[in-house]
Amino acid sequence: MLEVSEIREKVWEVKLNRPEIHNAFNDELISKITATFHNLSKNEKARLIVLTGEGRSFCAGADLNWMKSMVNYSEEENKADSEKLFDMFASINNCPIPVLGAVNGHALGGGMGLVSVCDFSLTHEKAKFGFTETRLGLIPAVISSFCLGQIGENHARAWFISGEKFSAAQAHQMGLVHEVSSLESFEQRKNDWIESFLQAGPVASRASKRLIKDLKNESDLKKYTCSEIARIRVSKEGQEGMNALLEKRKASWNE
C-alpha cells in the first residue's frame, strides 16, 4: 500500500503502491502517508524525500470502494473524514525536508493535491492531470488551498469548475509541475534532480523552505530577512560554504 525506503544515503522514497487501482486513496493509505511524513519530519539527517507512485499512475484520487462506504455518511462524518485528508496534505506541505514529486503518471482529483504540496514536481509527457471532482458532482475543496498557490485563481476557475483533464504540457504552463520529460528519460531526470537538490547545504535547504512559509506571516520583512541571512552566514554550514567557495573546493556536504 505504501513503500518507504532509503534509496540512497539520506534520501527517502515514499511510494504509493496500489497500482491495480491507480494508487487511489482510502482511509488506511491516508493514515499511513500522514504518519510517514510526521515520522520523516523528525529525521534530522534526511536531506530529501521523493514522493512517487508504482505503476502507470501517480494517484487517481479517492478509491471508489472507499467512496462507496461513505455514501451514507452524515455531514459531520464527512467533515471528520475530510479533516483527515487535509491533515495528510498538510503533513507533506509542512514537512521541513525538501519533497521532490516524481509524478510517474496520471494525477487526478486528490492526486492533484499531492502534486501541489511537493517542493518540486517532475512528470513525463504521457501523464494526464485533472481536478475531476465536479464530474462527480463534488468540489475540490480539501485540496483547493494547497493547489491555488501553485496555479492561481485564473487557472483554478477554468479547471476546478470544468473538471476537464489536461496534458502535462498544460500542467507545466500553469505552474503545477516544474518540468516535463519524455517517458523514456523520466527516471534519469528524477535522478538528476535528486543530485541537484543534494548540492544544496542541508541546513540551508531546510531554512530556505521555512523562509518561504514564514514570509507570509512576517510583518517586518526587513528585520526578519536580514536577521535570517546574518544567522545563516555565521553558522557552521554557512562558514563552510563560503570558505569552500573562496578556497575553490567542494563544500563538505558534497565530498
C-alpha positions in Angstrom: 0.0 0.0 0.0 2.8 2.4 0.9 6.5 1.6 0.5 9.0 3.7 2.4 12.7 3.2 1.9 16.1 4.9 2.0 17.0 4.7 -1.7 20.4 6.3 -1.1 22.1 7.8 2.0 19.8 10.5 3.5 17.3 10.2 0.6 14.0 8.6 1.3 11.4 7.4 -1.2 7.7 7.3 -0.3 5.9 5.3 -2.9 2.2 4.8 -3.2 1.8 1.1 -4.1 -1.7 0.3 -5.2 -1.1 0.1 -8.9 -4.1 -2.1 -9.6 -6.4 0.9 -8.6 -4.1 3.7 -9.8 -2.7 4.4 -6.3 -6.1 5.7 -5.1 -6.6 6.8 -1.5 -8.5 5.1 1.2 -8.6 5.8 4.9 -5.7 3.4 5.6 -3.4 4.9 2.9 -4.2 8.4 4.1 -3.3 7.4 7.7 -0.1 5.8 6.5 1.0 8.8 4.4 0.3 11.2 7.3 2.2 9.0 9.8 5.1 8.6 7.4 5.7 12.3 6.8 5.3 13.1 10.5 8.0 10.5 11.3 10.3 11.6 8.5 10.0 15.2 9.7 11.7 14.1 12.9 14.7 12.7 11.0 17.3 15.4 11.2 19.7 13.6 8.9 17.3 13.2 6.0 18.0 15.6 3.1 15.4 14.8 0.5 12.1 12.9 0.2 11.0 11.5 -3.2 7.2 11.1 -3.4 6.1 8.8 -6.3 3.7 6.0 -7.3 4.0 2.5 -8.5 2.7 1.6 -12.0 1.2 3.8 -14.7 -0.5 6.3 -12.4 0.7 8.7 -9.7 -2.6 8.9 -7.9 -6.2 8.8 -9.2 -7.7 10.4 -6.1 -10.2 8.6 -3.9 -10.7 4.8 -4.1 -14.2 4.1 -5.4 -14.8 1.3 -2.9 -13.8 3.8 -0.1 -16.2 6.4 -1.6 -18.9 3.8 -1.7 -18.6 3.2 2.0 -19.1 6.9 2.6 -22.3 7.3 0.6 -24.5 7.3 3.7 -22.2 9.3 5.9 -23.7 12.2 7.8 -22.4 15.7 7.2 -20.4 15.6 10.4 -18.9 12.2 9.4 -17.9 13.6 6.1 -16.3 16.6 7.7 -14.3 14.4 10.1 -13.2 12.2 7.1 -12.2 15.3 5.1 -10.2 16.7 8.0 -8.0 13.6 8.0 -7.4 14.1 4.2 -6.5 17.7 4.8 -4.1 16.6 7.6 -2.4 14.3 5.1 -1.7 17.1 2.6 -0.6 19.4 5.5 1.9 16.7 6.8 3.6 16.8 3.4 3.3 20.6 2.9 4.7 21.3 6.3 7.5 18.7 6.2 10.8 20.5 6.9 12.6 18.2 4.5 12.5 19.1 0.7 10.0 16.9 -1.1 10.5 16.0 -4.8 7.4 14.8 -6.5 8.2 12.2 -9.2 4.8 12.2 -10.8 5.1 9.0 -12.7 1.7 9.0 -14.4 -1.8 10.4 -14.2 -2.7 12.6 -11.2 -6.5 13.2 -10.8 -8.7 14.6 -8.1 -7.0 14.3 -4.7 -3.8 13.2 -6.5 -3.6 16.9 -7.7 -3.2 17.8 -4.0 -0.2 15.5 -3.7 1.4 17.2 -6.7 0.8 20.6 -5.2 2.4 20.0 -1.8 5.7 18.9 -3.3 8.5 21.5 -3.4 9.5 20.4 -6.9 7.4 18.2 -9.3 8.7 16.3 -12.3 6.4 14.5 -14.7 6.5 13.0 -18.2 4.7 13.8 -21.4 2.2 10.9 -21.2 0.8 11.9 -17.8 -2.7 13.4 -17.6 -4.0 15.8 -14.9 -7.4 17.0 -13.7 -9.5 18.4 -10.9 -12.2 15.9 -11.8 -14.4 16.4 -8.7 -17.1 18.3 -10.5 -17.6 15.5 -12.9 -18.8 13.5 -9.8 -21.0 16.3 -8.5 -18.4 17.2 -5.9 -15.9 20.1 -5.5 -12.0 20.1 -5.0 -12.5 21.7 -1.6 -9.9 20.0 0.6 -7.1 20.3 -2.0 -8.0 23.9 -3.0 -5.9 25.8 -0.5 -2.8 23.8 -1.5 -3.4 24.0 -5.3 -4.4 27.6 -5.6 -1.0 28.8 -4.5 0.5 26.8 -7.4 -1.9 27.6 -10.2 -3.5 30.9 -9.3 -7.2 31.9 -9.5 -7.3 32.2 -13.2 -6.4 28.5 -13.8 -8.5 27.4 -10.8 -11.6 29.0 -12.4 -11.0 27.0 -15.7 -10.1 23.6 -14.3 -11.8 23.4 -10.9 -15.2 24.3 -12.5 -15.0 22.3 -15.7 -13.4 19.1 -14.3 -11.7 18.7 -17.7 -8.5 16.6 -17.8 -5.4 18.3 -19.3 -1.9 17.4 -20.5 1.4 17.5 -18.8 2.3 20.5 -21.0 -0.7 22.4 -19.7 0.2 21.4 -16.1 3.7 22.9 -16.7 2.4 26.0 -18.3 0.1 26.7 -15.4 2.8 26.2 -12.8 1.5 22.9 -11.3 4.7 21.0 -12.3 8.2 22.3 -12.8 9.5 20.0 -15.6 8.0 17.6 -18.2 10.4 15.0 -19.5 9.9 12.3 -22.1 8.7 9.0 -20.7 12.0 7.4 -21.6 14.1 9.9 -19.8 11.8 10.3 -16.7 13.9 8.1 -14.4 17.2 9.7 -15.4 15.7 13.2 -14.9 14.4 12.1 -11.5 18.0 11.0 -10.6 19.4 14.3 -12.0 17.1 16.3 -9.8 18.0 14.2 -6.7 21.6 15.0 -7.4 20.8 18.7 -7.9 18.9 19.0 -4.6 21.8 17.3 -2.7 24.2 20.1 -3.9 22.5 22.5 -1.5 23.6 22.7 2.1 21.3 20.5 4.2 20.7 23.2 6.8 20.3 26.0 4.2 17.9 23.8 2.2 15.6 23.4 5.2 16.0 27.0 6.2 15.0 28.2 2.7 11.9 26.1 2.8 11.0 27.6 6.2 11.8 31.1 4.9 9.2 30.8 2.1 6.5 29.9 4.6 7.5 32.4 7.2 7.4 35.3 4.8 3.6 35.1 4.6 3.2 35.8 8.3 6.0 38.3 8.9 5.0 42.0 9.4 8.6 43.3 9.5 10.2 41.8 6.4 13.3 43.9 6.6 14.1 42.8 10.2 13.2 39.1 9.6 15.1 38.6 6.3 18.2 40.5 7.4 18.3 38.6 10.7 17.9 35.3 8.9 20.8 35.8 6.4 23.0 37.0 9.2 22.2 33.9 11.3 23.0 31.6 8.4 26.2 33.4 7.4 27.7 32.9 10.9 26.5 29.3 11.2 28.9 26.3 10.8 27.4 25.4 7.4 27.4 29.0 6.1 31.0 29.4 7.1 31.9 26.1 5.4 30.1 27.1 2.2 31.7 30.5 1.9 35.2 29.1 2.7 34.8 26.4 0.1 33.9 29.0 -2.5 36.9 31.1 -1.6 39.3 28.1 -1.5 37.9 26.7 -4.8 37.0 23.4 -3.3 33.8 21.3 -2.8 31.8 22.0 0.4 31.9 19.2 3.0 28.4 18.0 2.2 29.3 17.4 -1.4 32.5 15.4 -0.9 
